[in-house]
Amino acid sequence: MPSFRIPTPLRPYTGSKAEIAVAGDTVGAALQDLTRQYPDLHKHLYAESGELRSFVNIFLDQENVRFLQGTATAVKESDQLRIVPSMAGGQEIFPRIHANHAKIKIELAEIREIGG
């Protein structure tokens, strides 16, 4: 049976399982079986329209299935699929970290002044 590797952020919805065997001869059928087994995953993978969310990428070997035949991509019994959520936010986190670090340094300096 094909299987899915589940990323850590989605494991709470799979009973902490990292790999799940699924039935299906296409990526779409395999995804349907995955969400049948673990219904709580559905809202994290699919939009209300029923389409796979734009930030959810499915890889077969090293290929994003979006660049193959999408969810119609054929899978074999021995295939391993990976769910790879896109990272959002770009580099915005780094200025926030630096700003918070500077704020902490200032607050520590103020505490030292008050404490003597």
TIKE-569665 format. One record per residue: residue in one letter; residue number from 1; x, y, z of N, C-alpha, C in turn. Coordinates in nm, 3 decimals. Each point is the difference from the previous one (the first is absolute). Layout:
! residues N
<rec type="a" seq="NUM" n_x="X" n_y="Y" n_z="Z" ca_x="X" ca_y="Y" ca_z="Z" c_x="X" c_y="Y" c_z="Z"/>
...
//
This chain:
! residues 116
<rec type="m" seq="1" n_x="0.084" n_y="-0.119" n_z="0.000" ca_x="-0.084" ca_y="0.119" ca_z="0.000" c_x="0.088" c_y="0.125" c_z="0.000"/>
<rec type="p" seq="2" n_x="-0.043" n_y="0.103" n_z="-0.071" ca_x="0.073" ca_y="0.127" ca_z="0.011" c_x="-0.012" c_y="0.053" c_z="0.143"/>
<rec type="s" seq="3" n_x="0.088" n_y="0.091" n_z="0.035" ca_x="-0.008" ca_y="0.058" ca_z="0.134" c_x="0.027" c_y="0.149" c_z="-0.005"/>
<rec type="f" seq="4" n_x="-0.045" n_y="0.069" n_z="0.103" ca_x="0.024" ca_y="0.143" ca_z="0.016" c_x="0.093" c_y="0.021" c_z="0.119"/>
<rec type="r" seq="5" n_x="0.100" n_y="0.085" n_z="-0.018" ca_x="0.080" ca_y="0.051" ca_z="0.112" c_x="-0.073" c_y="0.124" c_z="0.048"/>
<rec type="i" seq="6" n_x="-0.027" n_y="0.006" n_z="0.129" ca_x="-0.077" ca_y="0.109" ca_z="0.058" c_x="0.095" c_y="0.097" c_z="0.070"/>
<rec type="p" seq="7" n_x="-0.007" n_y="0.129" n_z="-0.034" ca_x="0.089" ca_y="0.097" ca_z="0.067" c_x="-0.041" c_y="0.018" c_z="0.147"/>
<rec type="t" seq="8" n_x="0.095" n_y="0.035" n_z="0.081" ca_x="-0.023" ca_y="0.014" ca_z="0.144" c_x="-0.122" c_y="0.085" c_z="0.035"/>
<rec type="p" seq="9" n_x="-0.022" n_y="0.117" n_z="-0.064" ca_x="-0.116" ca_y="0.081" ca_z="0.039" c_x="-0.135" c_y="-0.067" c_z="-0.023"/>
<rec type="l" seq="10" n_x="-0.006" n_y="-0.100" n_z="-0.087" ca_x="-0.127" ca_y="-0.069" ca_z="-0.027" c_x="-0.016" c_y="-0.129" c_z="0.080"/>
<rec type="r" seq="11" n_x="0.101" n_y="-0.042" n_z="0.070" ca_x="-0.007" ca_y="-0.127" ca_z="0.072" c_x="-0.102" c_y="-0.003" c_z="0.113"/>
<rec type="p" seq="12" n_x="-0.035" n_y="0.113" n_z="0.063" ca_x="-0.107" ca_y="-0.007" ca_z="0.100" c_x="-0.133" c_y="-0.050" c_z="-0.058"/>
<rec type="y" seq="13" n_x="-0.016" n_y="0.011" n_z="-0.131" ca_x="-0.124" ca_y="-0.041" ca_z="-0.066" c_x="0.007" c_y="-0.144" c_z="-0.052"/>
<rec type="t" seq="14" n_x="0.116" n_y="-0.065" n_z="0.019" ca_x="0.018" ca_y="-0.138" ca_z="-0.045" c_x="0.038" c_y="-0.092" c_z="0.117"/>
<rec type="g" seq="15" n_x="-0.031" n_y="0.042" n_z="0.121" ca_x="0.038" ca_y="-0.081" ca_z="0.115" c_x="0.150" c_y="-0.010" c_z="0.015"/>
<rec type="s" seq="16" n_x="0.071" n_y="0.104" n_z="-0.040" ca_x="0.147" ca_y="0.011" ca_z="0.009" c_x="0.073" c_y="-0.090" c_z="-0.100"/>
<rec type="k" seq="17" n_x="-0.071" n_y="-0.059" n_z="-0.093" ca_x="0.065" ca_y="-0.088" ca_z="-0.098" c_x="0.077" c_y="0.083" c_z="-0.103"/>
<rec type="a" seq="18" n_x="0.123" n_y="-0.043" n_z="-0.029" ca_x="0.085" ca_y="0.069" ca_z="-0.096" c_x="-0.018" c_y="-0.056" c_z="-0.141"/>
<rec type="e" seq="19" n_x="-0.044" n_y="-0.125" n_z="-0.011" ca_x="-0.020" ca_y="-0.063" ca_z="-0.131" c_x="-0.129" c_y="-0.079" c_z="0.003"/>
<rec type="i" seq="20" n_x="-0.078" n_y="0.016" n_z="-0.107" ca_x="-0.131" ca_y="-0.064" ca_z="-0.006" c_x="-0.017" c_y="-0.068" c_z="-0.136"/>
<rec type="a" seq="21" n_x="-0.032" n_y="-0.127" n_z="0.002" ca_x="-0.029" ca_y="-0.074" ca_z="-0.123" c_x="-0.139" c_y="0.038" c_z="-0.048"/>
<rec type="v" seq="22" n_x="-0.012" n_y="0.017" n_z="-0.131" ca_x="-0.128" ca_y="0.040" ca_z="-0.060" c_x="-0.030" c_y="-0.087" c_z="-0.121"/>
<rec type="a" seq="23" n_x="-0.126" n_y="-0.003" n_z="-0.037" ca_x="-0.042" ca_y="-0.069" ca_z="-0.122" c_x="-0.022" c_y="0.106" c_z="-0.108"/>
<rec type="g" seq="24" n_x="0.023" n_y="-0.038" n_z="-0.123" ca_x="-0.026" ca_y="0.090" ca_z="-0.111" c_x="0.103" c_y="-0.013" c_z="-0.109"/>
<rec type="d" seq="25" n_x="-0.044" n_y="0.023" n_z="-0.123" ca_x="0.093" ca_y="-0.009" ca_z="-0.112" c_x="0.035" c_y="0.137" c_z="-0.058"/>
<rec type="t" seq="26" n_x="-0.054" n_y="0.106" n_z="0.062" ca_x="0.038" ca_y="0.137" ca_z="-0.037" c_x="0.025" c_y="0.077" c_z="0.130"/>
<rec type="v" seq="27" n_x="0.066" n_y="0.113" n_z="-0.013" ca_x="0.024" ca_y="0.085" ca_z="0.117" c_x="-0.133" c_y="0.041" c_z="0.063"/>
<rec type="g" seq="28" n_x="-0.098" n_y="0.036" n_z="-0.083" ca_x="-0.131" ca_y="0.040" ca_z="0.050" c_x="-0.068" c_y="-0.110" c_z="0.079"/>
<rec type="a" seq="29" n_x="0.003" n_y="-0.122" n_z="-0.053" ca_x="-0.061" ca_y="-0.114" ca_z="0.070" c_x="0.073" c_y="-0.029" c_z="0.130"/>
<rec type="a" seq="30" n_x="0.132" n_y="0.012" n_z="-0.002" ca_x="0.079" ca_y="-0.022" ca_z="0.122" c_x="-0.033" c_y="0.107" c_z="0.105"/>
<rec type="l" seq="31" n_x="-0.015" n_y="0.125" n_z="-0.043" ca_x="-0.039" ca_y="0.107" ca_z="0.092" c_x="-0.139" c_y="-0.024" c_z="0.058"/>
<rec type="q" seq="32" n_x="-0.092" n_y="-0.046" n_z="-0.084" ca_x="-0.135" ca_y="-0.030" ca_z="0.048" c_x="0.004" c_y="-0.109" c_z="0.106"/>
<rec type="d" seq="33" n_x="0.081" n_y="-0.102" n_z="-0.022" ca_x="0.010" ca_y="-0.107" ca_z="0.099" c_x="0.065" c_y="0.051" c_z="0.128"/>
<rec type="l" seq="34" n_x="0.099" n_y="0.085" n_z="-0.013" ca_x="0.065" ca_y="0.059" ca_z="0.118" c_x="-0.100" c_y="0.078" c_z="0.084"/>
<rec type="t" seq="35" n_x="-0.080" n_y="0.084" n_z="-0.065" ca_x="-0.098" ca_y="0.081" ca_z="0.075" c_x="-0.120" c_y="-0.083" c_z="0.045"/>
<rec type="r" seq="36" n_x="-0.024" n_y="-0.114" n_z="-0.063" ca_x="-0.103" ca_y="-0.092" ca_z="0.050" c_x="0.048" c_y="-0.063" c_z="0.131"/>
<rec type="q" seq="37" n_x="0.128" n_y="-0.038" n_z="0.002" ca_x="0.057" ca_y="-0.060" ca_z="0.122" c_x="0.013" c_y="0.102" c_z="0.113"/>
<rec type="y" seq="38" n_x="0.033" n_y="0.124" n_z="-0.037" ca_x="0.023" ca_y="0.106" ca_z="0.099" c_x="-0.078" c_y="0.124" c_z="-0.042"/>
<rec type="p" seq="39" n_x="-0.130" n_y="0.003" n_z="0.027" ca_x="-0.087" ca_y="0.109" ca_z="-0.047" c_x="0.043" c_y="0.140" c_z="0.046"/>
<rec type="d" seq="40" n_x="0.066" n_y="0.010" n_z="0.115" ca_x="0.043" ca_y="0.132" ca_z="0.047" c_x="0.105" c_y="0.064" c_z="-0.090"/>
<rec type="l" seq="41" n_x="0.066" n_y="-0.080" n_z="-0.082" ca_x="0.099" ca_y="0.053" ca_z="-0.095" c_x="-0.064" c_y="0.078" c_z="-0.113"/>
<rec type="h" seq="42" n_x="-0.123" n_y="-0.034" n_z="-0.033" ca_x="-0.065" ca_y="0.056" ca_z="-0.118" c_x="0.004" c_y="0.152" c_z="-0.003"/>
<rec type="k" seq="43" n_x="-0.038" n_y="0.065" n_z="0.108" ca_x="-0.006" ca_y="0.147" ca_z="0.001" c_x="0.138" c_y="0.064" c_z="-0.011"/>
<rec type="h" seq="44" n_x="0.105" n_y="-0.076" n_z="0.032" ca_x="0.135" ca_y="0.053" ca_z="-0.011" c_x="0.058" c_y="-0.017" c_z="-0.140"/>
<rec type="l" seq="45" n_x="-0.056" n_y="-0.093" n_z="-0.075" ca_x="0.050" ca_y="-0.027" ca_z="-0.135" c_x="-0.086" c_y="0.061" c_z="-0.110"/>
<rec type="y" seq="46" n_x="-0.130" n_y="0.014" n_z="0.026" ca_x="-0.093" ca_y="0.044" ca_z="-0.104" c_x="-0.070" c_y="0.130" c_z="0.038"/>
<rec type="a" seq="47" n_x="-0.021" n_y="0.085" n_z="-0.100" ca_x="-0.078" ca_y="0.122" ca_z="0.017" c_x="-0.148" c_y="-0.038" c_z="0.000"/>
<rec type="e" seq="48" n_x="-0.086" n_y="0.095" n_z="0.039" ca_x="-0.144" ca_y="-0.026" ca_z="0.001" c_x="-0.052" c_y="-0.037" c_z="-0.139"/>
<rec type="s" seq="49" n_x="0.069" n_y="0.047" n_z="-0.103" ca_x="-0.040" ca_y="-0.030" ca_z="-0.138" c_x="0.024" c_y="-0.147" c_z="-0.037"/>
<rec type="g" seq="50" n_x="0.075" n_y="-0.071" n_z="0.085" ca_x="0.033" ca_y="-0.139" ca_z="-0.030" c_x="0.134" c_y="-0.016" c_z="-0.068"/>
<rec type="e" seq="51" n_x="0.063" n_y="0.111" n_z="-0.036" ca_x="0.131" ca_y="-0.004" ca_z="-0.065" c_x="0.110" c_y="-0.013" c_z="0.106"/>
<rec type="l" seq="52" n_x="0.110" n_y="-0.063" n_z="-0.038" ca_x="0.115" ca_y="-0.007" ca_z="0.088" c_x="0.047" c_y="0.143" c_z="0.028"/>
<rec type="r" seq="53" n_x="0.026" n_y="0.033" n_z="0.125" ca_x="0.042" ca_y="0.135" ca_z="0.035" c_x="0.128" c_y="0.036" c_z="-0.076"/>
<rec type="s" seq="54" n_x="0.012" n_y="0.127" n_z="-0.035" ca_x="0.113" ca_y="0.044" ca_z="-0.083" c_x="0.134" c_y="-0.016" c_z="0.071"/>
<rec type="f" seq="55" n_x="0.001" n_y="0.003" n_z="0.133" ca_x="0.126" ca_y="-0.011" ca_z="0.073" c_x="0.035" c_y="-0.144" c_z="0.037"/>
<rec type="v" seq="56" n_x="-0.082" n_y="-0.095" n_z="-0.044" ca_x="0.027" ca_y="-0.142" ca_z="0.026" c_x="0.062" c_y="-0.059" c_z="-0.126"/>
<rec type="n" seq="57" n_x="0.121" n_y="-0.049" n_z="0.013" ca_x="0.070" ca_y="-0.062" ca_z="-0.113" c_x="0.012" c_y="-0.149" c_z="0.026"/>
<rec type="i" seq="58" n_x="-0.025" n_y="-0.077" n_z="-0.103" ca_x="0.014" ca_y="-0.145" ca_z="0.009" c_x="0.115" c_y="-0.040" c_z="-0.092"/>
<rec type="f" seq="59" n_x="0.096" n_y="-0.071" n_z="0.058" ca_x="0.115" ca_y="-0.044" ca_z="-0.077" c_x="-0.004" c_y="-0.152" c_z="-0.018"/>
<rec type="l" seq="60" n_x="0.031" n_y="-0.042" n_z="-0.121" ca_x="0.018" ca_y="-0.141" ca_z="-0.034" c_x="0.146" c_y="-0.012" c_z="-0.039"/>
<rec type="d" seq="61" n_x="0.075" n_y="-0.077" n_z="0.076" ca_x="0.145" ca_y="0.000" ca_z="-0.012" c_x="0.048" c_y="0.143" c_z="0.024"/>
<rec type="q" seq="62" n_x="0.068" n_y="0.060" n_z="-0.092" ca_x="0.049" ca_y="0.137" ca_z="0.019" c_x="-0.079" c_y="0.101" c_z="-0.082"/>
<rec type="e" seq="63" n_x="-0.113" n_y="-0.042" n_z="-0.056" ca_x="-0.078" ca_y="0.086" ca_z="-0.089" c_x="-0.129" c_y="0.048" c_z="0.066"/>
<rec type="n" seq="64" n_x="-0.024" n_y="0.129" n_z="-0.009" ca_x="-0.127" ca_y="0.056" ca_z="0.044" c_x="-0.105" c_y="-0.044" c_z="-0.102"/>
<rec type="v" seq="65" n_x="-0.106" n_y="-0.065" n_z="0.045" ca_x="-0.099" ca_y="-0.053" ca_z="-0.094" c_x="-0.071" c_y="0.111" c_z="-0.078"/>
<rec type="r" seq="66" n_x="0.007" n_y="0.124" n_z="0.048" ca_x="-0.058" ca_y="0.112" ca_z="-0.076" c_x="0.066" c_y="0.013" c_z="-0.137"/>
<rec type="f" seq="67" n_x="0.127" n_y="-0.044" n_z="-0.009" ca_x="0.073" ca_y="0.009" ca_z="-0.126" c_x="-0.005" c_y="-0.131" c_z="-0.078"/>
<rec type="l" seq="68" n_x="-0.074" n_y="-0.096" n_z="0.051" ca_x="-0.024" ca_y="-0.126" ca_z="-0.072" c_x="-0.144" c_y="0.007" c_z="-0.051"/>
<rec type="q" seq="69" n_x="-0.086" n_y="-0.087" n_z="0.048" ca_x="-0.141" ca_y="0.004" ca_z="-0.041" c_x="-0.091" c_y="0.037" c_z="0.118"/>
<rec type="g" seq="70" n_x="0.056" n_y="0.071" n_z="0.097" ca_x="-0.079" ca_y="0.041" ca_z="0.116" c_x="-0.050" c_y="-0.120" c_z="0.076"/>
<rec type="t" seq="71" n_x="-0.124" n_y="0.009" n_z="0.049" ca_x="-0.055" ca_y="-0.112" ca_z="0.077" c_x="-0.033" c_y="-0.120" c_z="-0.088"/>
<rec type="a" seq="72" n_x="0.006" n_y="0.017" n_z="-0.132" ca_x="-0.021" ca_y="-0.113" ca_z="-0.092" c_x="0.129" c_y="-0.079" c_z="-0.023"/>
<rec type="t" seq="73" n_x="0.111" n_y="0.042" n_z="0.060" ca_x="0.127" ca_y="-0.069" ca_z="-0.014" c_x="-0.013" c_y="-0.143" c_z="0.052"/>
<rec type="a" seq="74" n_x="0.042" n_y="-0.095" n_z="-0.080" ca_x="-0.007" ca_y="-0.142" ca_z="0.038" c_x="0.101" c_y="-0.032" c_z="0.110"/>
<rec type="v" seq="75" n_x="-0.039" n_y="-0.088" n_z="0.091" ca_x="0.091" ca_y="-0.049" ca_z="0.104" c_x="0.004" c_y="-0.152" c_z="-0.004"/>
<rec type="k" seq="76" n_x="0.116" n_y="-0.053" n_z="0.037" ca_x="0.019" ca_y="-0.145" ca_z="0.005" c_x="-0.004" c_y="-0.046" c_z="0.145"/>
<rec type="e" seq="77" n_x="-0.012" n_y="-0.130" n_z="0.017" ca_x="-0.005" ca_y="-0.060" ca_z="0.134" c_x="0.117" c_y="0.041" c_z="0.088"/>
<rec type="s" seq="78" n_x="0.118" n_y="0.014" n_z="-0.059" ca_x="0.122" ca_y="0.028" ca_z="0.079" c_x="0.029" c_y="0.150" c_z="0.016"/>
<rec type="d" seq="79" n_x="-0.085" n_y="0.087" n_z="-0.054" ca_x="0.028" ca_y="0.143" ca_z="0.004" c_x="-0.020" c_y="0.059" c_z="0.139"/>
<rec type="q" seq="80" n_x="0.085" n_y="0.098" n_z="0.030" ca_x="-0.015" ca_y="0.076" ca_z="0.123" c_x="-0.029" c_y="0.145" c_z="-0.039"/>
<rec type="l" seq="81" n_x="-0.110" n_y="0.051" n_z="0.052" ca_x="-0.041" ca_y="0.138" ca_z="-0.024" c_x="0.033" c_y="0.081" c_z="0.124"/>
<rec type="r" seq="82" n_x="0.030" n_y="0.127" n_z="-0.021" ca_x="0.029" ca_y="0.090" ca_z="0.112" c_x="-0.089" c_y="0.121" c_z="-0.008"/>
<rec type="i" seq="83" n_x="-0.055" n_y="0.037" n_z="0.115" ca_x="-0.074" ca_y="0.126" ca_z="0.011" c_x="0.100" c_y="0.103" c_z="0.049"/>
<rec type="v" seq="84" n_x="0.016" n_y="0.107" n_z="-0.079" ca_x="0.096" ca_y="0.104" ca_z="0.035" c_x="-0.073" c_y="0.134" c_z="-0.001"/>
<rec type="p" seq="85" n_x="-0.033" n_y="0.053" n_z="0.119" ca_x="-0.066" ca_y="0.131" ca_z="0.004" c_x="0.099" c_y="0.109" c_z="-0.041"/>
<rec type="s" seq="86" n_x="-0.048" n_y="0.097" n_z="-0.077" ca_x="0.084" ca_y="0.114" ca_z="-0.037" c_x="0.027" c_y="0.084" c_z="0.123"/>
<rec type="m" seq="87" n_x="0.117" n_y="0.060" n_z="0.002" ca_x="0.033" ca_y="0.093" ca_z="0.108" c_x="-0.051" c_y="0.137" c_z="-0.040"/>
<rec type="a" seq="88" n_x="-0.063" n_y="0.069" n_z="0.094" ca_x="-0.054" ca_y="0.133" ca_z="-0.028" c_x="0.074" c_y="0.104" c_z="0.081"/>
<rec type="g" seq="89" n_x="-0.003" n_y="0.122" n_z="-0.048" ca_x="0.054" ca_y="0.110" ca_z="0.077" c_x="0.137" c_y="0.046" c_z="-0.044"/>
<rec type="g" seq="90" n_x="0.069" n_y="-0.080" n_z="-0.080" ca_x="0.130" ca_y="0.042" ca_z="-0.050" c_x="0.097" c_y="0.033" c_z="0.112"/>
<rec type="q" seq="91" n_x="0.072" n_y="0.113" n_z="-0.015" ca_x="0.102" ca_y="0.038" ca_z="0.097" c_x="-0.053" c_y="0.094" c_z="0.106"/>
<rec type="e" seq="92" n_x="-0.128" n_y="0.024" n_z="0.003" ca_x="-0.058" ca_y="0.095" ca_z="0.094" c_x="0.031" c_y="-0.036" c_z="0.145"/>
<rec type="i" seq="93" n_x="0.015" n_y="-0.126" n_z="0.031" ca_x="0.024" ca_y="-0.042" ca_z="0.138" c_x="0.132" c_y="0.055" c_z="0.054"/>
<rec type="f" seq="94" n_x="0.101" n_y="0.014" n_z="-0.084" ca_x="0.130" ca_y="0.044" ca_z="0.049" c_x="-0.001" c_y="0.141" c_z="0.056"/>
<rec type="p" seq="95" n_x="-0.061" n_y="0.099" n_z="-0.065" ca_x="-0.006" ca_y="0.133" ca_z="0.063" c_x="-0.074" c_y="-0.004" c_z="0.133"/>
<rec type="r" seq="96" n_x="-0.104" n_y="-0.083" n_z="0.011" ca_x="-0.073" ca_y="-0.010" ca_z="0.126" c_x="0.088" c_y="-0.058" c_z="0.110"/>
<rec type="i" seq="97" n_x="0.078" n_y="-0.100" n_z="-0.032" ca_x="0.090" ca_y="-0.060" ca_z="0.099" c_x="0.101" c_y="0.103" c_z="0.047"/>
<rec type="h" seq="98" n_x="0.060" n_y="0.072" n_z="-0.095" ca_x="0.099" ca_y="0.101" ca_z="0.037" c_x="-0.064" c_y="0.111" c_z="0.082"/>
<rec type="a" seq="99" n_x="-0.121" n_y="0.041" n_z="-0.035" ca_x="-0.069" ca_y="0.105" ca_z="0.074" c_x="-0.030" c_y="-0.047" c_z="0.142"/>
<rec type="n" seq="100" n_x="-0.045" n_y="-0.124" n_z="0.015" ca_x="-0.028" ca_y="-0.053" ca_z="0.133" c_x="0.128" c_y="-0.014" c_z="0.082"/>
<rec type="h" seq="101" n_x="0.108" n_y="-0.041" n_z="-0.065" ca_x="0.129" ca_y="-0.014" ca_z="0.069" c_x="0.046" c_y="0.136" c_z="0.052"/>
<rec type="a" seq="102" n_x="-0.014" n_y="0.104" n_z="-0.082" ca_x="0.039" ca_y="0.135" ca_z="0.042" c_x="-0.088" c_y="0.045" c_z="0.116"/>
<rec type="k" seq="103" n_x="-0.128" n_y="-0.030" n_z="-0.006" ca_x="-0.092" ca_y="0.039" ca_z="0.108" c_x="0.038" c_y="-0.071" c_z="0.130"/>
<rec type="i" seq="104" n_x="0.035" n_y="-0.125" n_z="-0.007" ca_x="0.039" ca_y="-0.075" ca_z="0.119" c_x="0.127" c_y="0.059" c_z="0.061"/>
<rec type="k" seq="105" n_x="0.096" n_y="0.036" n_z="-0.086" ca_x="0.124" ca_y="0.060" ca_z="0.050" c_x="-0.028" c_y="0.130" c_z="0.075"/>
<rec type="i" seq="106" n_x="-0.089" n_y="0.081" n_z="-0.055" ca_x="-0.035" ca_y="0.127" ca_z="0.064" c_x="-0.067" c_y="-0.027" c_z="0.134"/>
<rec type="e" seq="107" n_x="-0.094" n_y="-0.094" n_z="0.004" ca_x="-0.070" ca_y="-0.031" ca_z="0.124" c_x="0.097" c_y="-0.055" c_z="0.105"/>
<rec type="l" seq="108" n_x="0.095" n_y="-0.083" n_z="-0.039" ca_x="0.100" ca_y="-0.050" ca_z="0.095" c_x="0.085" c_y="0.113" c_z="0.055"/>
<rec type="a" seq="109" n_x="0.037" n_y="0.094" n_z="-0.087" ca_x="0.079" ca_y="0.114" ca_z="0.045" c_x="-0.079" c_y="0.083" c_z="0.101"/>
<rec type="e" seq="110" n_x="-0.129" n_y="0.018" n_z="-0.024" ca_x="-0.084" ca_y="0.076" ca_z="0.093" c_x="-0.012" c_y="-0.072" c_z="0.134"/>
<rec type="i" seq="111" n_x="-0.013" n_y="-0.131" n_z="-0.003" ca_x="-0.010" ca_y="-0.079" ca_z="0.123" c_x="0.129" c_y="0.013" c_z="0.080"/>
<rec type="r" seq="112" n_x="0.113" n_y="-0.006" n_z="-0.068" ca_x="0.129" ca_y="0.012" ca_z="0.069" c_x="0.014" c_y="0.137" c_z="0.066"/>
<rec type="e" seq="113" n_x="-0.045" n_y="0.105" n_z="-0.070" ca_x="0.007" ca_y="0.134" ca_z="0.058" c_x="-0.084" c_y="0.010" c_z="0.126"/>
<rec type="i" seq="114" n_x="-0.120" n_y="-0.056" n_z="-0.006" ca_x="-0.091" ca_y="0.008" ca_z="0.114" c_x="0.054" c_y="-0.084" c_z="0.116"/>
<rec type="g" seq="115" n_x="0.051" n_y="-0.118" n_z="-0.032" ca_x="0.047" ca_y="-0.092" ca_z="0.103" c_x="0.136" c_y="0.039" c_z="0.057"/>
<rec type="g" seq="116" n_x="0.067" n_y="0.088" n_z="-0.063" ca_x="0.128" ca_y="0.047" ca_z="0.053" c_x="0.110" c_y="-0.073" c_z="-0.058"/>
//
